[in-house]
Amino acid sequence: MSAPQSVLLQEHSATMRAIAEQLRRIRNVSSETCPDAAVAWSRIITVASDQAQSLFDTSITQEAIETAAIVQALSGAEDTRNAEHSSI
């Protein structure tokens, strides 16, 4: 069984945050040697950080959808059991 979509989104978000952190380190080093490159790295970091946050936000929504589906399935199973018990 594969991991729920929300877990995969959270893992991808964490990876994007790690990439953004690595890019910050590159930016810090390049700011001394090439200020123009540091500006470009800052833009890339902003995009990576924004994407990481968006993925995390999506994972929260997906987790709510998955939880609702589980609750609905359990409720349906309970209704079926109650109906079977009532007919006995």
N, C-alpha and C positions, 0 to 999 in steps of 0.2 A: 504494500500500500504506500502510495506516495504521500508526501507531506501536504497539509492543507495549503491552499494558495496564499493565505495570510502569512503563514510561516515563511514561505518562499519569498514573498515581498519584503518581509522584515529582514531576512538574510541579505537580500539584494540591497536594501537600504543601508544596512551596516557596512556592506562592501563599498558602496558609494561614499559613505562617510570616511572610511579608511583611505580611499583613493584621494578624497579631498584633503585629508590630513597630509598625505605624502606630497601632494601638489603644493600645500602650504610650505612644506620644508624646502621644496625646490624653489619656490618663489622667494623665500627668505635668503637663500644662497645667491640666487640670481639678481636680487635687488642691489647687491654690492657690485656685481660685475657688469650688469646690463639692466639699467632701470626700465627700459622699454619692455624687456622680456617680463619683468616683474608685473607690469601692468597687464600684459596678456595673460600671465598665470593667474592673476587675481580674477579676471573675467571667467576663465575656465573653472576656477575653484568655486565661484559663485554659482555657475551652472550645475556643477557636480553636487554642491550642497543643496541647491534647490530641488534637484532631481531626487536626492536621498530623502529629503523631507516629504516630497510628493509621494514617493513610494511608501514611506512609513504611514502617511495619512491614508493612502489607499489600502494598506494592510489592515488598518483599524476598521475601515468600512467593510472590507472583505471578511474580517473576523466576525463582525456583527452579523453579516449575511450567513456565514457558516453556522454560527451559534443559533440563529433563528431557524435554520433548516433542521438542525439537530433537535431543537425543542419541538418543532412541528412534527418531525418524524416520531419522536417519543410520545407526543400527545396523540397522534394517530394510532400508534400501537396500543396505547392505553384505552382509547375509545373502542378499538377492535376487541380487546380483551374484555372490556365491560359489556359489550354487545353480546359476545359469545357466552359470557357468564349469565347474562340476563335471559338468554334463550334456553338455558339448561333447566 
